[in-house]
Amino acid sequence: MAANEKINDEEIGYYYMKLHDFDANDKLDGLELMQSMIHSIEHHHENQVNQTTVTNNIDNLSESVDYFLKECDLNSDGFIEFAEFKAYQAKIKKN
Protein backbone atom coordinates (compact mmCIF):
# COMPACT_ATOMS: atom_id res chain seq x y z
CA MET A 1 0.00 0.00 0.00
CA ALA A 2 1.39 3.40 -0.97
CA ALA A 3 1.88 5.93 1.81
CA ASN A 4 -0.67 8.31 0.31
CA GLU A 5 -3.45 5.72 -0.08
CA LYS A 6 -6.39 6.02 2.27
CA ILE A 7 -7.78 2.93 3.93
CA ASN A 8 -11.43 2.31 4.71
CA ASP A 9 -13.00 1.51 8.09
CA GLU A 10 -12.90 -2.25 7.48
CA GLU A 11 -9.18 -2.13 6.73
CA ILE A 12 -8.58 0.00 9.84
CA GLY A 13 -10.42 -2.61 11.93
CA TYR A 14 -8.42 -5.43 10.35
CA TYR A 15 -5.06 -3.77 11.00
CA TYR A 16 -6.14 -2.79 14.52
CA MET A 17 -6.89 -6.43 15.29
CA LYS A 18 -3.63 -7.66 13.70
CA LEU A 19 -1.66 -5.09 15.69
CA HIS A 20 -3.02 -6.44 18.98
CA ASP A 21 -3.11 -10.16 18.10
CA PHE A 22 0.07 -10.96 20.00
CA ASP A 23 -0.19 -14.74 19.64
CA ALA A 24 -1.02 -14.53 15.91
CA ASN A 25 -4.12 -16.76 16.11
CA ASP A 26 -6.29 -14.25 14.17
CA LYS A 27 -8.41 -13.70 17.28
CA LEU A 28 -8.32 -11.32 20.23
CA ASP A 29 -8.67 -12.70 23.75
CA GLY A 30 -9.48 -10.67 26.85
CA LEU A 31 -5.87 -9.70 27.56
CA GLU A 32 -5.29 -8.62 23.97
CA LEU A 33 -8.53 -6.62 24.08
CA MET A 34 -7.41 -4.92 27.29
CA GLN A 35 -4.05 -4.06 25.77
CA SER A 36 -5.77 -2.68 22.67
CA MET A 37 -7.94 -0.46 24.88
CA ILE A 38 -4.89 0.77 26.81
CA HIS A 39 -3.17 1.49 23.50
CA SER A 40 -6.19 3.47 22.29
CA ILE A 41 -6.36 5.45 25.53
CA GLU A 42 -2.66 6.25 25.35
CA HIS A 43 -2.95 7.23 21.69
CA HIS A 44 -5.94 9.54 22.18
CA HIS A 45 -4.62 11.14 25.38
CA GLU A 46 -0.89 11.14 24.65
CA ASN A 47 0.37 13.59 27.28
CA GLN A 48 -2.31 12.94 29.90
CA VAL A 49 -1.96 9.19 30.52
CA ASN A 50 0.63 7.54 32.72
CA GLN A 51 0.94 4.07 34.24
CA THR A 52 -0.86 5.20 37.42
CA THR A 53 -3.85 6.36 35.38
CA VAL A 54 -4.04 3.01 33.60
CA THR A 55 -3.61 1.04 36.82
CA ASN A 56 -6.31 3.07 38.58
CA ASN A 57 -8.72 2.33 35.74
CA ILE A 58 -8.04 -1.41 35.43
CA ASP A 59 -11.48 -2.25 36.86
CA ASN A 60 -13.14 -0.05 34.26
CA LEU A 61 -11.04 -1.67 31.55
CA SER A 62 -11.98 -5.13 32.80
CA GLU A 63 -15.66 -4.20 32.68
CA SER A 64 -15.20 -2.84 29.16
CA VAL A 65 -13.49 -6.04 28.02
CA ASP A 66 -16.27 -8.15 29.56
CA TYR A 67 -18.91 -6.00 27.86
CA PHE A 68 -17.12 -6.13 24.52
CA LEU A 69 -16.76 -9.91 24.69
CA LYS A 70 -20.44 -10.24 25.60
CA GLU A 71 -21.49 -8.07 22.66
CA CYS A 72 -19.02 -9.29 20.03
CA ASP A 73 -18.21 -12.91 20.77
CA LEU A 74 -21.03 -14.43 18.73
CA ASN A 75 -19.88 -18.04 19.13
CA SER A 76 -19.03 -17.63 22.85
CA ASP A 77 -15.53 -19.09 22.53
CA GLY A 78 -13.87 -16.28 24.50
CA PHE A 79 -12.23 -14.73 21.44
CA ILE A 80 -13.14 -12.00 18.98
CA GLU A 81 -12.56 -12.98 15.38
CA PHE A 82 -12.46 -10.39 12.61
CA ALA A 83 -15.86 -11.50 11.26
CA GLU A 84 -17.37 -10.99 14.73
CA PHE A 85 -15.70 -7.59 14.99
CA LYS A 86 -17.11 -6.58 11.58
CA ALA A 87 -20.60 -7.75 12.60
CA TYR A 88 -20.38 -5.67 15.78
CA GLN A 89 -19.25 -2.60 13.80
CA ALA A 90 -22.19 -3.03 11.42
CA LYS A 91 -24.56 -3.36 14.38
CA ILE A 92 -23.40 -0.15 16.03
CA LYS A 93 -23.46 1.76 12.72
CA LYS A 94 -27.17 0.91 12.41
CA ASN A 95 -27.91 2.37 15.84
Secondary structure, DSSP 4 states (H G I P E B T S, - for coil): --TT----HHHHHHHHHHHH-TT-SSEE-HHHHHHHHHHHHHHHTTTT--HHHHHHTHHHHHHHHHHHHHHH-TT-SS-EEHHHHHHHHHHHHH-
